[in-house]
Amino acid sequence: MNKKNFTRKNLSNKIYHDLGFSENFSLKFVDNFFETLITELIKSNKVKISSFGTFKIMNKSERIGRNPKTKVEAKISSRKVVKFKPSQIVKTKLNR
């Protein structure tokens, strides 16, 4: 199976072709959107986009992990991760 990711560049090209904006503007638009999303997540820990879903920062605590190949235990430090919960509209469209 050949997997192809939908990248930031693909998104800007889609905006360029579908909406008719310039390539440069489309790329700046996408970059600005993601930068704003990250900035707001850092400030408020939660971003809700209506009819799409919610991005939320979760804190993961420190834990002991194990390398499955060598069975050597290692400490995994505490960190923040971003969780995404899709809206009911997105879930419905995905499961058609």
Secondary structure, 3 states (H helix, E strand, C coil): CCCCCCCHHHHHHHHHHHHCCCHHHHHHHHHHHHHHHHHHHHHHCEEEECCCEEEEEEEECCEEEECCCCCCEEEECCEEEEEEEECHHHHHHHCC
